[in-house]
Amino acid sequence: MRRFFYVTLPGSIITGGTVEKAIEALKKGQSVILYPEGRVVGREEKVEPKPGMVIFALGAKVPIVPIKITGTEKIWPEKQKKPKFSDYFKFKKVEVVVGKPIELTEFYHKELSEKEIQLMADKIMERLNNLESKSR
């Protein structure tokens, strides 16, 4: 991943051609990073995934690469507004697990309902949550 395309989507409001910009970036081979829940969530918090990852992947005809990040609460605790300056100098273990790409090629030329797209997002989220660290 050489370059990232950064877009902030306010909640579930997708305006100003954001979807088109993200799909265009993906078609150019750039990476688009999304939080499937639509925001950063707490460790124990369970939130239904937003359908954006599926919409972007189908629109650009690219796979979804699931990435699970754990341990960030050690650097930036959930209830803390911003990290403490002193925390920048302490070594903390944050784990990043990259899963196998999820291909959606069988759906590229199908007309999918919102319910079907949400079901796909749910299944992808389940795979993401089940990613295991190889260091355990």
N, C-alpha and C positions, 0 to 999 in steps of 0.2 A: 504494500500500500504506500505508494509514493506521495500521493496528494489526497487531501480530504476536502469534501464539499461540505460546508457548514451552513445549516439553515436552522433557525429557531421556529418551531411551530407552536403558536400559542394555544395550548390545550388541544381541543379537537378542531379548531378553526384552521382550515387550509386555504389561504388566500394569496393573492398577488403572484400567481403562477409558481408557487413553491413546489408543487408536485411536478410540474413540467420541468422546472430547473433541476430538481433532484434526478428525475428520469433521464434528462439530457446528460447530466454529469455521469451517471451510471453507464449510459451508452458510449461515452467517451473513455470508459475504462477507469474512471475515478471511483473512489470508495465513498459511500454515504453511510454514516454511522447514525443509527436510531436506537433509542431506548424503546423496546417494544411496548412498554407500559405507557409510553407517552411522556414519561418523566422519570427522575431518579426515585426509586422506592426503597423503603427500609428492608432490612434483612428478612424479617418475619412477615412483612406486608404482602398480601396476595392481591394482585390487581389484574383484571382482564386485559390482555394485550390489545393494542389498537391495530386496525387492519393495514396501516400505512406500509409496513414492511412488505406485505404481500402485494399491495397495489403497486409499489415502486418496482419490486422485482418482476412482476408480470409485465408492467409497462415497458421496462427496459430489456426484458428477456435475459435476466441474469440470475444466478443462484443467490441464496441467502446464506451468509456465513455466520453461524451462531457463535457469539463470544460471551462467555460468562465471567464476570469480574466479581470477586469476593474479597472481603477484608478492608474495603475502603472506609468502613466505619471506624477503623483504628486510626486513620489519618484525619478524618473529618466526621466526628460523631454526629448522629442524626439530629439531635436537638441543639447542636451548636450552630450559630449563624454563619460563622466562617472559621477556618482552621486557625489555631494559635500559631504565631510566628515560631515559637520554640519547637513545635511539632515538625517543622521543616527539617530540623537537624537530627531527628531521631529516626532510626531505621525501623520500619514497620513492614510486615509481610502482607502484600496484596497479591492475590492470585488471579491470573488471567488464563482461562482455558478456551482454546479455539476448537470448535467442532468441525466436522466434515461439512462441506457445502451442501445445502439442501436445494436440489434441482426441482424446478417447477415446470419443466419443458412440456409435460403432458397437458398443462393448462393454458399454454400460450395462446392458443387459437379457440378457446372456449369462452362463451359468455357466462360469467359466474354471477350469481346473486350475492347480495351483501351478506346473507347468512352463510353461504359457501365460503366466501372470503374470510369471514370471521372464524369459521371452523378451521380453515387452514392456519390462520394466525394462532389459534388456540393450540393446534397440534405442534406448530413450530415452537411455541413457548414451552410446551411440555418437554420437547427435546432439549431445549436450552436449559431448562431447570434440571434435567437429568444428566447434564454434562458432568463428568467426574474428572478430578485431577489425577494425573498420572503419578504424582509424587506421594500419593497416599498409600 
